[in-house]
Amino acid sequence: METELVQDIVIVGAGIAGVTTSLGLHRLGIRSLVLESSDSLRVTGFSLSIWQNAWKALDAVGVGDKLRRHHQPLNEIVTTSLVTGQQIVAIPFRPTGDQKGIEIRCVQRTTVLEVLVNELPKDTIRYSSKVVGIEESGFYKILHLADGTTIKTKLLIGCDGVNSMVAKWLGFKEASFTRRFAIRGFAQFKTHHGLKLRFMQFFGNGIRVGVVPCNEKQVHWFFTCIPTNQELKELKEDRAKLKPYVLKNIENMPSDVKACIEITDANGFLSYPLRYRQPWDLMMGNISKGNVCIGGDALHPMTPDLGQGACCALEDGVVLARCLAEAFSEEKEEEEVLYKKIEESLKKYAKERRWRSVDVTTTAYMLGSIQQAESRLVTFFRENILGTFMASQYLKKSGYDCGKLNSP
């Protein structure tokens, strides 16, 4: 068995949260090791809606402008009813009167990860390193990897996704299934797609559809539904049924929107059940314990109805790096003293992220439930009263500022 030297900080998972945390620490002069189970960068999904709170986080770690220069900002969010065919609400993102502008751009997930990773020192990420066990050893944690390697660390950070082993070690239950199912795709047009630069969403009759241009030729789209048990089984087992299923359910939508799904290659569809962390689990659970904590989807798996999953993961990385800078401010300290400093820093991080996570995950779940409800009563309120309120939640939740790396 190969045993490595002690690592100060080990981050499990090279997704958005993991690499942002590592880069934040690097900017503060603190080295970390990121363990990734796959043999290359993990990419699940096609594009991300990067809202203004995420741009603040990207700016904090020094990569915001590298992404901005290649992606145009969207101008507004437009919501249309699939029941009546009428537009419910349109909210501009550009400044109007006393209202500040809202920054949102659609960015390919691979691009975000690559920009973050390219700023990290060489060999920060260790691929093909699946953690299969966690063991306590005094003031350390010992990680057992699938290849027989063991790594001893002073601090363990779990950014290992919705099925996080670290979250389970901390006592979290599995994320709850919402009964909703998502299908996503990325349309590549040969010429200009002809869509305006706006976030378009349609909901009603039990489904929700969104179309978001990334640039002149690329469009990200999503479709969420509440399938029957038989439909769910078939969609999971046969990818070839995803495209026909989506097209069947959007027959009455505008032709330019349907075109985005129609030109998407059948192999370019991604599907998954929508899960989220119950609010009481976030309220009562151990976000940190001793020298262990979690971030990203390991902490707050959420439905995509606010487009805030990756945005909150970026926030986590900045806040966590800033809190840990206090613990690692001295080069050498006694093991017990450092352990106590790490523990206090993680408690501070957990306090700052707990209620933000509860707020966003609960709001996203609530919006998704209302948008896809089929009862006449909910439909009436949704179409006539709640439209502006629901659309405003995108702006409200994206108004959060995670702060800078060196802020107190």
C-alpha positions in Angstrom: 0.0 0.0 0.0 1.3 3.4 -1.0 1.1 6.1 1.7 1.5 9.8 0.8 2.9 12.5 3.0 0.5 14.6 5.0 -1.5 17.2 3.0 -2.7 20.4 4.7 -5.9 20.5 2.7 -7.6 17.9 0.6 -10.7 18.7 -1.5 -12.7 15.8 -2.8 -14.2 16.6 -6.2 -13.0 18.8 -9.1 -16.4 20.3 -9.9 -17.3 24.0 -9.7 -17.2 24.2 -5.9 -14.0 22.2 -5.6 -11.8 24.1 -8.1 -13.2 27.5 -6.9 -12.3 26.7 -3.3 -8.8 25.5 -4.4 -8.3 28.6 -6.5 -9.5 30.9 -3.7 -7.0 29.3 -1.4 -4.3 29.6 -4.0 -4.9 33.3 -4.4 -4.4 33.6 -0.6 -1.1 31.6 -0.8 -2.5 28.4 0.6 -1.9 25.1 -1.3 -4.5 22.3 -1.6 -4.8 19.0 -3.2 -8.0 18.2 -5.2 -9.0 14.6 -5.7 -11.1 13.8 -8.7 -12.5 10.3 -9.3 -12.7 10.5 -13.1 -9.7 10.6 -15.4 -10.4 14.1 -16.6 -12.5 17.2 -15.6 -16.0 16.2 -14.7 -18.6 17.8 -17.0 -22.2 16.9 -16.4 -24.4 19.3 -18.3 -23.8 21.8 -21.1 -24.2 25.4 -20.0 -24.7 27.4 -16.9 -26.7 30.6 -16.3 -24.2 32.7 -14.5 -26.1 35.4 -12.5 -24.6 38.5 -10.9 -23.9 36.8 -7.6 -21.7 34.3 -9.4 -19.9 37.0 -11.4 -19.0 38.6 -8.1 -17.5 35.2 -6.9 -15.7 34.8 -10.2 -14.3 38.3 -9.9 -13.2 37.5 -6.3 -11.0 34.6 -7.6 -9.8 36.7 -10.5 -11.3 35.1 -13.6 -14.5 37.0 -14.2 -13.3 39.1 -17.1 -11.8 36.1 -18.9 -15.3 34.7 -19.2 -17.1 38.0 -19.8 -15.2 38.8 -23.0 -16.5 35.7 -24.8 -20.1 35.8 -23.6 -22.7 38.4 -24.2 -25.1 39.6 -21.4 -28.7 38.8 -21.7 -31.2 41.7 -21.8 -34.3 40.4 -20.0 -36.3 37.5 -18.7 -39.6 36.7 -20.4 -42.2 34.3 -18.9 -45.0 32.8 -21.1 -47.9 30.7 -20.1 -48.3 27.3 -21.8 -52.0 27.3 -20.7 -53.1 30.6 -22.4 -50.1 31.2 -24.7 -49.9 34.7 -23.3 -46.8 36.5 -21.9 -47.1 36.7 -18.1 -44.2 39.0 -17.3 -41.0 40.5 -18.8 -38.3 42.0 -16.6 -35.4 43.9 -18.1 -31.8 43.3 -16.9 -30.5 46.6 -18.0 -30.7 49.6 -15.6 -34.1 51.3 -15.6 -34.6 54.4 -13.5 -33.4 53.7 -10.0 -33.0 50.0 -10.7 -29.5 48.6 -11.0 -28.6 46.4 -13.9 -28.6 42.6 -13.6 -25.7 40.7 -15.1 -26.5 37.3 -16.5 -24.7 35.4 -19.2 -25.0 31.8 -20.5 -21.6 30.1 -20.3 -20.6 26.6 -21.2 -19.8 24.5 -18.1 -16.6 23.2 -19.6 -15.4 26.8 -20.2 -16.0 27.8 -16.6 -14.1 24.8 -15.3 -11.2 25.2 -17.7 -10.8 28.9 -16.9 -10.7 28.1 -13.1 -8.4 25.1 -13.5 -5.9 26.9 -15.7 -5.3 29.3 -12.9 -4.3 26.6 -10.5 -0.7 25.4 -10.0 0.3 22.3 -11.9 -0.6 19.0 -10.2 -3.2 20.6 -7.9 -5.7 18.1 -9.3 -5.1 14.4 -9.0 -7.3 12.5 -11.4 -8.5 8.8 -11.1 -8.5 9.3 -7.3 -11.8 7.9 -6.0 -12.2 8.1 -2.2 -13.7 4.9 -0.8 -13.2 5.4 2.9 -12.6 8.1 5.6 -10.9 7.3 8.8 -10.2 9.4 11.9 -6.6 9.6 13.2 -6.2 12.1 16.0 -6.2 15.6 14.5 -6.1 14.2 11.0 -8.4 12.4 8.6 -7.1 9.5 6.5 -8.6 9.0 3.1 -8.5 5.6 1.5 -8.5 5.6 -2.3 -9.8 2.9 -4.7 -6.3 2.3 -5.9 -5.0 1.5 -2.4 -3.4 4.8 -1.8 -3.9 6.5 1.6 -3.7 10.3 2.2 -3.5 11.9 5.5 -4.9 15.4 5.8 -5.3 18.2 8.3 -8.5 19.4 6.6 -11.0 17.6 4.5 -13.5 19.4 2.2 -16.2 17.5 0.4 -17.2 19.0 -2.9 -18.1 15.6 -4.3 -21.6 16.2 -5.6 -25.2 15.2 -4.8 -24.1 11.7 -3.8 -21.3 13.0 -1.6 -19.4 10.5 0.6 -18.2 13.3 2.8 -21.8 14.6 3.3 -22.8 11.0 4.4 -19.9 10.9 6.7 -21.1 14.1 8.3 -24.5 12.5 8.8 -26.6 14.0 5.9 -29.3 11.9 4.4 -29.6 11.4 0.7 -31.2 14.2 -1.3 -34.9 13.9 -1.7 -36.5 13.2 -5.1 -39.1 15.8 -6.2 -40.9 13.5 -8.6 -39.8 16.0 -11.3 -37.5 15.0 -14.2 -35.2 17.2 -16.2 -33.9 16.9 -19.8 -31.3 19.3 -21.1 -29.6 20.0 -24.4 -27.3 22.3 -26.3 -28.3 23.4 -29.8 -25.5 24.2 -32.3 -26.8 26.2 -35.3 -24.8 26.5 -38.5 -25.9 30.1 -38.9 -27.5 32.7 -36.6 -30.3 31.1 -34.5 -32.4 34.3 -34.7 -33.3 34.4 -31.0 -33.0 37.6 -29.0 -30.5 37.8 -26.1 -33.0 37.0 -23.4 -33.9 34.2 -20.9 -37.2 32.8 -22.2 -39.2 30.4 -20.0 -42.5 28.7 -20.6 -44.5 26.8 -18.0 -47.9 25.3 -17.4 -49.7 22.0 -18.1 -47.2 20.2 -15.9 -44.0 21.2 -17.7 -41.4 23.9 -17.7 -39.2 24.9 -20.7 -36.4 27.3 -20.9 -34.3 28.6 -23.8 -31.1 30.7 -23.2 -28.8 31.9 -26.0 -25.1 31.5 -25.3 -23.9 33.4 -28.4 -25.1 33.8 -32.0 -25.0 30.1 -32.9 -25.4 28.3 -29.6 -28.4 27.9 -27.4 -28.9 26.1 -24.1 -32.4 24.7 -23.4 -34.0 22.7 -20.6 -37.3 20.8 -20.1 -38.7 19.6 -16.8 -41.7 17.4 -16.4 -43.6 15.1 -14.0 -43.6 11.8 -15.8 -45.6 8.8 -14.9 -43.7 5.9 -13.3 -43.8 4.1 -16.7 -42.5 7.1 -18.6 -39.8 7.7 -16.1 -38.6 4.1 -16.4 -38.6 4.3 -20.2 -36.8 7.7 -20.3 -34.1 6.4 -17.9 -33.5 3.2 -19.9 -33.7 4.4 -23.5 -31.9 7.7 -24.4 -33.4 7.5 -27.9 -36.9 8.3 -26.3 -35.8 11.6 -24.8 -36.0 13.8 -27.9 -39.4 12.5 -29.1 -40.8 12.9 -25.6 -39.7 16.5 -25.4 -41.0 17.4 -28.9 -44.3 15.7 -28.1 -44.8 17.9 -25.1 -43.9 21.2 -26.7 -46.1 21.0 -29.9 -47.8 24.3 -29.1 -44.6 26.3 -28.5 -43.1 28.9 -30.9 -41.3 27.4 -33.9 -38.0 29.1 -33.1 -38.0 27.6 -29.6 -38.9 24.1 -31.0 -36.1 24.4 -33.5 -33.6 24.4 -30.7 -34.7 21.0 -29.6 -35.2 19.7 -33.1 -31.6 20.3 -34.2 -30.1 19.0 -31.0 -28.3 15.7 -31.8 -30.0 12.7 -30.2 -26.8 11.9 -28.3 -26.6 15.4 -27.0 -29.4 15.0 -24.5 -28.8 14.9 -20.7 -31.5 13.7 -18.3 -31.8 13.2 -14.6 -34.3 13.2 -11.7 -34.5 16.5 -9.8 -33.4 16.2 -6.2 -32.9 18.7 -3.4 -31.8 18.9 0.2 -34.7 19.2 2.7 -34.6 22.6 4.5 -34.8 21.0 7.9 -31.8 18.9 7.0 -29.8 22.0 6.1 -31.0 23.7 9.3 -30.1 20.9 11.6 -27.3 19.1 9.8 -23.5 19.2 10.3 -22.2 21.4 7.5 -18.9 21.1 9.3 -17.6 18.9 12.0 -14.1 19.2 13.4 -11.8 19.5 10.4 -14.3 18.4 7.8 -16.9 20.4 5.8 -18.8 20.3 2.5 -19.7 22.7 -0.3 -21.5 22.8 -3.6 -24.0 20.1 -4.5 -22.7 18.1 -1.5 -24.1 20.8 0.7 -27.1 22.2 -1.2 -28.4 20.0 -4.0 -31.3 22.0 -5.5 -33.8 22.0 -8.3 -32.7 24.2 -11.3 -35.7 26.5 -11.1 -33.6 29.6 -10.1 -30.5 28.7 -12.0 -28.5 29.0 -8.8 -26.8 25.6 -8.3 -23.5 26.5 -9.8 -23.8 30.1 -8.7 -24.0 29.1 -5.0 -21.2 26.6 -5.5 -19.0 29.6 -6.6 -20.1 31.5 -3.5 -19.2 28.5 -1.3 -15.7 28.5 -2.7 -15.0 32.1 -2.0 -16.5 32.1 1.5 -14.7 28.9 2.5 -11.3 30.1 1.2 -11.7 33.4 3.0 -12.6 31.7 6.3 -9.8 29.2 6.1 -7.2 31.9 5.5 -7.5 32.8 9.1 -6.6 29.2 10.2 -3.6 28.9 7.9 -2.2 32.4 8.6 0.8 30.9 10.4 3.3 28.7 8.7 3.8 26.2 11.6 1.7 25.6 14.6 1.1 22.7 17.0 -1.3 20.1 15.7 -3.9 20.8 18.4 -3.8 24.6 17.9 -4.2 24.3 14.1 -7.0 21.8 14.5 -8.9 24.3 16.8 -8.3 27.1 14.3 -9.6 25.0 11.4 -12.6 23.9 13.4 -13.5 27.6 14.2 -13.0 28.7 10.6 -15.3 25.9 9.4 -17.9 26.8 11.9 -17.8 30.4 10.6 -18.2 29.2 7.1 -21.1 26.9 8.1 -22.9 29.8 9.8 -22.5 32.0 6.8 -23.7 29.4 4.3 -26.4 27.6 6.2 -29.2 30.1 5.8 -28.2 31.2 2.4 -28.5 27.5 1.3 -31.9 27.1 3.1 -33.2 30.2 1.4 -32.1 29.4 -2.2 -33.0 25.6 -2.2 -36.4 26.2 -0.6 -37.2 29.1 -3.0 -36.2 27.0 -6.0 -38.3 24.1 -4.9 -41.3 26.3 -4.3 -41.0 28.0 -7.7 -40.7 24.7 -9.5 -43.7 23.3 -7.7 -45.9 26.3 -8.6 -44.7 26.5 -12.2 -45.4 22.9 -12.9 -48.6 22.6 -10.9 -51.7 21.6 -12.9 -54.6 22.4 -10.5 -57.0 25.1 -11.6 -56.5 27.1 -8.4 -52.7 27.2 -8.6 -52.9 27.9 -12.3 -55.2 30.9 -11.8 -52.9 32.4 -9.2 -49.8 31.7 -11.2 -51.2 33.2 -14.4 -52.9 36.3 -12.9 -51.2 37.1 -9.6 -47.8 35.4 -9.0 -46.1 36.0 -12.3 -44.1 39.1 -11.3 -43.4 37.7 -7.9 -41.9 34.5 -9.3 -39.8 36.3 -11.9 -38.5 38.8 -9.3 -37.1 35.9 -7.2 -34.4 35.4 -9.9 -33.3 39.0 -9.3 -33.6 38.8 -5.6 -31.7 35.6 -5.0 -28.9 36.7 -7.4 -28.5 40.0 -5.5 -26.3 38.2 -2.9 -22.7 39.3 -2.5 -20.3 36.6 -1.1 -17.6 39.3 -0.6 -13.9 39.3 -1.6 -11.3 36.9 -0.6 -9.5 39.3 1.7 -12.5 40.9 3.3 -12.8 40.6 7.1 
